[in-house]
Amino acid sequence: MLDTVPVRYSTLLIDLDHTLLDTDASEAAAFDSAMRSAGVDDPAAHLPAYHQINRTLWAAVERGEIATADVRTARFEQLVQQVGLAADPLQLADDFVAGLGNNGELYPGARAVLEALIALPGVRLALLTNGLSEVQRVRVNRLELERYFGAIVISSEIGAAKPAPAIYDAAFAMLGGPAKAGALMVGDSLTSDIQGGRNYGIATCWYNPQRRADAAAASLVDYDIATLDALLAVVQG
Ligand SMILES: [Mg+2]
């Protein structure tokens, strides 16, 4: 009888938004619903402004300048002011986070990859996400993701966000202190996922389906994959 072949990486830290989850679809549906509830007839016209504001705020979270929870309302306070909407930013924020939780599916094939990963001997997964608990917990439950992950680590619950080592410490503690040498961070963002993995001293796998070129990637990325199922070969080494 053959011995079981050990995997190259047995601890996988995996990002949620834009890596497993179709976040663009989730945001578009939530934005449309929140804006229509506020009486805005043409939500799509304001979506680019929202995206710009949201990106800027999350970049500030990554730099440790603001907390994850600050993003929730600030993005709508700024949007209302910038485009001159007669709407209550707090109500927009409430409706939007409800919509984010209730909308958006895993990318096609992502669930099959998760199934294949947890079937590998000794492999454990952690979901490691910069996000709001009230959004991500609803998604995790609705999409039945608990069964794949030994730890679900959400920045608003931890009080630290990728790329800070503190959120990786939290994930490793929840997993019972696995060896860093067998750990791999997987995600679409160079500034949060990949920089964070590098900061923590673990291997990094950039999910890059658009085949973006980035000068920073060369020094940060150990593996560059165009499809999520390519992760299986990386993990098996
Ligand atoms: Mg992401």
Residues whose N, C-alpha, C, O or C-beta is under 5 A from the ligand:
A	BS01	MG	D15 L16 D17 H18 T19 D188 S189
